[in-house]
């Protein structure tokens, strides 16, 4: 948490301050920050600026769970800011200038000190390099955003099947916002500085987690291209519920394959659970895990429609 005070100071000194600040403390041994002098003073400055603030202890399951909590608490827009990112004083104001009708997210630059200008492809096909890592001159549209950005809350959920490393979480979230028909904008006048901490964050997790997340990302990209592989490793009642939403799924996908335990789909392409595991992560469409993760209280059919993102079809 060595850079967090700098991040908080950059929020306090914004020309357009946020309505509320939520600090999600996901450390292994969380402390009452009010007992630490530097935070005590920063909290007093937040009060002085009339910025409502709160500290919430995270679930220790990865940053994607914390981001999901934050957007569920939001009334409209969420400004994501990592604890090692320092925003220029007019950053939020510049992001808000581009948040017009039909826009789902706006990003600026997230620069290492000394970074220069470079034009980078902003399509989803280029995810190993990002325009937000470099200075650029003109406002442009993108198909995904990186790290710090302003976005419309609760358009889509975060991908909670990712490991605690949560590699690709913002790429998946923002491209799904884009696929909802909303624009993603990049503006060069909203500047953040990335004081990359050598410890903490995703750097404490194994390479195996990153590999697992990359497999999930490849699975999701296949779905973006119109092919869905379903994993129904559950009871016959769950199969029947899934069958009731299958017509909606067929409106969304060009091709559907079902790995199942019960042969209730004579007209569909099916495979065994063992075969399906070669292609998909079993946690992604585990309806019981999904309902627990999202604190779901109503019927399973509604949860399943939400999980597969076909509720409105």
C-alpha positions as CSV (number, residue, x, y, z in Angstrom):
1,X,0.0,0.0,0.0
2,X,3.0,2.3,-0.4
3,X,1.6,4.3,-3.2
4,X,-2.0,4.5,-2.1
5,X,-1.6,7.8,-0.3
6,X,-0.4,9.3,-3.6
7,X,-3.4,7.9,-5.4
8,X,-5.7,9.3,-2.7
9,X,-4.1,12.7,-2.9
10,X,-4.5,12.8,-6.7
11,X,-8.3,12.1,-6.2
12,X,-8.6,14.8,-3.6
13,X,-7.0,17.4,-5.9
14,X,-9.2,16.7,-8.9
15,X,-10.8,19.7,-10.6
16,X,-14.0,17.7,-10.6
17,X,-14.0,15.5,-7.5
18,X,-16.0,12.2,-7.5
19,X,-19.2,12.0,-5.5
20,X,-17.9,9.0,-3.5
21,X,-14.7,7.2,-3.0
22,X,-14.7,3.5,-2.2
23,X,-11.4,1.9,-1.0
24,X,-11.5,-1.9,-1.4
25,X,-8.9,-3.3,1.0
26,X,-8.0,-6.8,-0.3
27,X,-4.9,-7.3,1.8
28,X,-4.3,-10.4,3.8
29,X,-4.2,-8.5,7.1
30,X,-6.5,-5.4,6.7
31,X,-6.1,-2.6,9.2
32,X,-8.2,0.3,10.3
33,X,-6.5,3.0,8.1
34,X,-7.9,5.7,10.4
35,X,-5.3,4.7,12.9
36,X,-2.4,5.5,10.5
37,X,-1.6,9.2,10.5
38,X,-1.1,9.7,6.8
39,X,-4.5,8.1,6.0
40,X,-6.2,10.0,8.9
41,X,-5.1,13.3,7.4
42,X,-6.2,12.2,3.9
43,X,-9.6,11.1,5.2
44,X,-10.0,14.6,6.8
45,X,-9.2,16.2,3.4
46,X,-11.8,14.0,1.8
47,X,-14.3,15.3,4.4
48,X,-13.1,18.8,3.7
49,X,-13.8,18.4,0.0
50,X,-17.2,16.8,0.8
51,X,-16.3,13.5,-0.9
52,X,-18.1,10.7,0.7
53,X,-15.7,7.8,1.4
54,X,-15.7,4.3,2.8
55,X,-13.3,1.4,3.2
56,X,-14.6,-2.1,2.4
57,X,-12.7,-5.3,3.1
58,X,-12.4,-7.4,0.0
59,X,-13.2,-11.1,-0.5
60,X,-9.5,-12.0,-1.1
61,X,-10.6,-13.7,-4.3
62,X,-9.0,-11.3,-6.8
63,X,-9.5,-7.8,-8.0
64,X,-12.3,-8.7,-10.3
65,X,-14.5,-9.5,-7.3
66,X,-13.7,-6.1,-5.8
67,X,-14.5,-4.3,-9.1
68,X,-17.8,-6.2,-9.3
69,X,-18.6,-5.1,-5.8
70,X,-17.8,-1.5,-6.7
71,X,-20.0,-1.4,-9.8
72,X,-22.9,-3.0,-7.9
73,X,-22.6,-0.2,-5.4
74,X,-22.5,2.5,-8.0
75,X,-25.5,4.6,-9.0
76,X,-24.2,5.5,-12.5
77,X,-20.5,5.8,-13.4
78,X,-17.4,4.2,-11.9
79,X,-13.9,5.6,-12.2
80,X,-11.5,2.7,-11.8
81,X,-8.2,3.7,-10.3
82,X,-5.5,1.2,-9.1
83,X,-3.6,2.0,-5.9
84,X,-0.4,2.7,-7.8
85,X,-1.9,5.1,-10.4
86,X,-1.7,8.8,-9.9
87,X,-4.2,11.0,-11.8
88,X,-3.4,14.4,-13.2
89,X,-5.7,17.1,-11.5
90,X,-8.0,17.4,-14.5
91,X,-8.2,13.7,-15.3
92,X,-11.7,12.9,-14.2
93,X,-13.0,16.2,-15.7
94,X,-11.5,15.2,-19.1
95,X,-13.0,11.7,-18.9
96,X,-16.4,13.1,-18.2
97,X,-16.2,15.5,-21.2
98,X,-16.3,12.5,-23.5
99,X,-19.0,10.6,-21.6
100,X,-21.9,11.5,-23.9
101,X,-25.1,9.6,-25.1
102,X,-24.2,6.2,-26.4
103,X,-20.8,6.0,-24.6
104,X,-20.1,3.1,-22.3
105,X,-16.5,3.9,-21.2
106,X,-13.8,6.5,-21.5
107,X,-10.1,5.9,-21.0
108,X,-7.1,8.2,-21.0
109,X,-3.4,7.4,-20.8
110,X,-1.8,5.3,-18.0
111,X,1.8,6.1,-18.5
112,X,5.1,5.1,-17.0
113,X,7.3,8.2,-16.5
114,X,9.4,8.9,-19.6
115,X,6.9,7.3,-22.1
116,X,6.6,8.9,-25.5
117,X,4.1,9.0,-28.3
118,X,3.0,5.9,-30.3
119,X,-0.1,5.1,-32.3
120,X,-1.5,1.6,-31.4
121,X,-4.3,-0.5,-33.0
122,X,-7.3,-0.2,-30.6
123,X,-9.2,-3.3,-31.9
124,X,-9.8,-6.4,-29.8
125,X,-7.4,-8.2,-32.1
126,X,-4.5,-6.3,-30.4
127,X,-4.4,-7.0,-26.7
128,X,-0.7,-7.5,-26.1
129,X,-0.1,-3.8,-26.5
130,X,-2.4,-1.0,-25.6
131,X,-2.8,2.6,-26.7
132,X,-3.3,3.7,-23.1
133,X,0.4,2.8,-22.5
134,X,1.5,5.6,-24.8
135,X,0.9,9.3,-25.4
136,X,-1.3,10.1,-28.4
137,X,-2.7,13.2,-30.0
138,X,-6.3,12.7,-31.1
139,X,-9.5,11.3,-29.5
140,X,-10.2,7.9,-30.9
141,X,-12.6,5.0,-30.5
142,X,-11.5,1.6,-29.1
143,X,-12.9,-1.9,-28.7
144,X,-11.4,-2.4,-25.2
145,X,-9.9,-0.4,-22.4
146,X,-7.0,-0.9,-19.9
147,X,-6.4,-0.4,-16.2
148,X,-7.9,2.9,-15.3
149,X,-11.0,4.3,-17.0
150,X,-14.5,5.7,-16.4
151,X,-17.4,3.4,-17.3
152,X,-21.1,2.9,-17.0
153,X,-21.9,0.6,-14.2
154,X,-23.8,-2.7,-14.4
155,X,-24.0,-2.9,-18.2
156,X,-22.2,-6.2,-18.0
157,X,-20.7,-8.2,-15.1
158,X,-17.0,-8.9,-14.5
159,X,-15.8,-12.4,-15.4
160,X,-15.7,-14.0,-12.0
161,X,-14.4,-17.4,-13.2
162,X,-10.9,-15.9,-13.6
163,X,-8.3,-16.8,-11.1
164,X,-7.3,-14.4,-8.3
165,X,-4.7,-13.0,-10.8
166,X,-7.7,-11.8,-12.9
167,X,-5.6,-11.5,-16.0
168,X,-7.7,-9.9,-18.9
169,X,-10.5,-8.9,-16.5
170,X,-10.8,-5.3,-17.9
171,X,-10.3,-6.4,-21.5
172,X,-13.3,-8.8,-21.1
173,X,-15.5,-6.3,-19.3
174,X,-14.9,-3.4,-21.6
175,X,-15.2,-5.4,-24.8
176,X,-18.5,-6.8,-23.6
177,X,-19.7,-3.2,-23.0
178,X,-18.6,-2.5,-26.6
179,X,-20.5,-5.5,-27.8
180,X,-23.7,-4.1,-26.1
181,X,-23.5,-1.3,-28.7
182,X,-21.9,1.3,-26.5
183,X,-18.8,3.3,-27.6
184,X,-15.5,3.2,-25.9
185,X,-13.5,6.4,-26.2
186,X,-9.8,7.2,-25.7
187,X,-8.9,10.8,-24.9
188,X,-5.2,12.0,-24.7
189,X,-6.1,14.8,-22.2
190,X,-7.0,12.5,-19.3
191,X,-3.5,11.5,-18.0
192,X,-2.6,9.0,-15.3
193,X,0.9,8.0,-14.2
194,X,1.6,4.3,-13.4
195,X,4.0,4.1,-10.5
196,X,4.3,0.3,-10.9
197,X,4.8,-1.3,-7.5
198,X,7.3,-4.2,-7.5
199,X,5.1,-6.0,-5.0
200,X,1.4,-6.6,-4.4
201,X,-1.4,-6.9,-6.9
202,X,-1.2,-9.6,-9.5
203,X,2.6,-9.9,-9.0
204,X,2.0,-12.1,-6.0
205,X,0.3,-14.9,-8.0
206,X,1.7,-17.8,-10.0
207,X,2.3,-18.1,-13.7
208,X,-0.1,-21.0,-13.6
209,X,-3.0,-18.6,-12.8
210,X,-2.1,-16.4,-15.7
211,X,-2.1,-19.5,-18.0
212,X,-5.5,-20.5,-16.7
213,X,-6.9,-17.1,-17.3
214,X,-5.5,-17.0,-20.9
215,X,-7.4,-20.3,-21.6
216,X,-10.6,-18.6,-20.3
217,X,-9.9,-15.6,-22.5
218,X,-9.5,-17.8,-25.6
219,X,-12.8,-19.5,-24.6
220,X,-14.5,-16.2,-24.4
221,X,-13.1,-15.0,-27.7
222,X,-14.6,-18.1,-29.3
223,X,-17.9,-17.1,-27.9
224,X,-17.5,-13.5,-29.3
225,X,-17.0,-15.2,-32.7
226,X,-20.4,-17.0,-32.3
227,X,-19.5,-20.4,-31.0
228,X,-20.7,-21.5,-27.5
229,X,-19.7,-24.7,-25.7
230,X,-22.0,-25.4,-22.8
231,X,-20.9,-27.4,-19.7
232,X,-23.9,-29.1,-18.0
233,X,-22.2,-31.1,-15.3
234,X,-25.3,-31.1,-13.0
235,X,-28.7,-32.7,-12.4
236,X,-31.5,-33.5,-14.8
237,X,-33.5,-30.6,-13.4
238,X,-30.7,-28.1,-14.3
239,X,-30.7,-29.6,-17.8
240,X,-34.4,-29.0,-18.1
241,X,-34.0,-25.3,-17.0
242,X,-31.1,-24.9,-19.5
243,X,-33.3,-26.4,-22.3
244,X,-35.9,-23.7,-21.6
245,X,-33.4,-20.9,-22.3
246,X,-31.9,-22.6,-25.3
247,X,-34.1,-20.7,-27.9
248,X,-32.7,-17.4,-26.5
249,X,-29.1,-18.8,-26.8
250,X,-29.7,-19.7,-30.4
251,X,-30.5,-16.1,-31.1
252,X,-27.1,-15.1,-29.7
253,X,-24.8,-17.8,-31.1
254,X,-24.3,-19.2,-34.5
255,X,-23.2,-22.6,-33.2
256,X,-23.8,-24.3,-29.8
257,X,-22.3,-27.6,-28.5
258,X,-23.5,-29.1,-25.3
259,X,-21.4,-31.2,-22.9
260,X,-24.1,-32.9,-20.7
261,X,-24.9,-35.7,-18.3
262,X,-28.4,-36.5,-19.7
263,X,-29.5,-36.9,-23.3
264,X,-32.3,-34.3,-23.4
265,X,-31.1,-32.6,-26.6
266,X,-31.7,-35.0,-29.5
267,X,-31.6,-32.2,-32.1
268,X,-28.4,-30.6,-30.7
269,X,-24.7,-31.4,-31.0
270,X,-23.7,-33.0,-27.7
271,X,-20.6,-34.5,-26.1
272,X,-19.5,-36.0,-22.9
273,X,-18.4,-34.0,-19.9
274,X,-14.9,-35.4,-20.3
275,X,-14.8,-34.2,-23.9
276,X,-16.2,-30.8,-22.9
277,X,-13.4,-30.3,-20.3
278,X,-10.9,-30.2,-23.2
279,X,-12.4,-26.9,-24.4
280,X,-13.9,-25.0,-21.5
281,X,-13.4,-24.1,-17.9
282,X,-16.1,-25.8,-15.8
283,X,-16.5,-22.9,-13.4
284,X,-17.5,-20.4,-16.0
285,X,-21.1,-21.7,-16.4
286,X,-21.5,-23.4,-13.1
287,X,-24.9,-22.0,-12.2
288,X,-24.5,-22.6,-8.4
289,X,-21.1,-20.9,-8.2
290,X,-22.6,-18.0,-10.3
291,X,-25.5,-17.6,-8.0
292,X,-23.3,-17.6,-4.9
293,X,-20.8,-15.1,-6.5
294,X,-23.7,-12.8,-7.4
295,X,-25.7,-13.3,-4.2
296,X,-28.7,-14.4,-6.3
297,X,-32.1,-14.7,-4.6
298,X,-34.7,-15.4,-7.3
299,X,-35.4,-18.3,-9.6
300,X,-32.7,-20.4,-11.3
301,X,-34.0,-19.8,-14.8
302,X,-33.6,-16.0,-14.3
303,X,-30.1,-16.6,-13.0
304,X,-29.2,-18.8,-16.0
305,X,-30.5,-16.2,-18.4
306,X,-28.4,-13.6,-16.7
307,X,-25.3,-15.8,-16.5
308,X,-25.5,-16.5,-20.3
309,X,-26.4,-12.8,-20.9
310,X,-29.7,-13.6,-22.8
311,X,-32.2,-12.1,-20.3
312,X,-33.2,-9.4,-22.7
313,X,-33.5,-11.6,-25.9
